[in-house]
Amino acid sequence: MKVKSEEIRQRNLVESSILKAYLNGNMSLKWILGVIRAAKQVKKQELEAIFSNLRNEYANNIKFQELEKACKQKGFL
C-alpha cells in the first residue's frame, strides 16, 4: 500500500509543479525537467495522462509546448 501512495504523491507533485510553478509561475524549463526526472515512480503513461489533461487548456501555451517537446527529447514521453 505504501508504494502506491508514493506513486500517487509523486504524480500529484509533478502535475501541480507543472501547473502552478512552471505554467502559472516563474520556475524554469530546466527546473521542471528536474522535478519530472526526480519523480522515478511516475511512469511514462502517467506523464502522458498529465499532459493530455493539461493539453485541453494549455495546448497553445508556448511554455507547455516547450515542456512537451523537451520531455519527448529526453524520453520522458
N, C-alpha and C positions, 0 to 999 in steps of 0.2 A: 504493500500500500504506500509506503514512504517513497519509493521510486516514482510511482505515478504522480504523487503530489509534487515532486521535484520537477518532473516534466511539465506539469501544468504551471508551476511557478515560473519556470524559465520561459515558457511560451508567452505567458502574460507579461513578463518583463520585456521580452523582445517586442511584443505588439505595442505596449504602452510607450516604450522607448522610441520606436519608430514614429508613432503618432504624436506624442507630447514633446519629446526632447528634440527629435530631428525635424519632422514635417512642420510642427507648430512651435518649435523652439529654436534655440540658437546652436544646437550641437552640430558638429561637422559630419560629413560623409565618413571620414576616417574613424570617428568615434563610434558611429552606429554600426559600421562594419566590425569593429572590435567587440561590440555588445553581441552581435549575431554570432561571431566566431566563438566567443566565450560560452555561449549557450549550447553546450555539447549535446544536451538532451533534446533539443528542438530538431526534429528530423526534417529532411528536405520537403516532404509533402506537407508538413505542418507549416513551414515557412511559406510554401506556395499558397496555402489556405489563407494565411495572414495577408499576403499580397493581394490575393483575389478579393478579400473583404475590403481592403483599402482602395483597390482599383476603382470601385464604384464612385468614390468621392474624389480621389486624387489622381485619376488617370492622366489629366492634363497638367499636373503639377510637375515642374522641372525637377525639383528635389526627389520626388517619388520616382520619376523616370531614371534619374542618375543612380539612385539606390538600386532599383531593379536591374539595371544594366551591370552595375558593379557586382551585385550578388551573382548574376549569371556568369560573369567573367571569373569570379573566384570559386565557382562550383557550388555555391550555397543553394542555388535554384536550378 
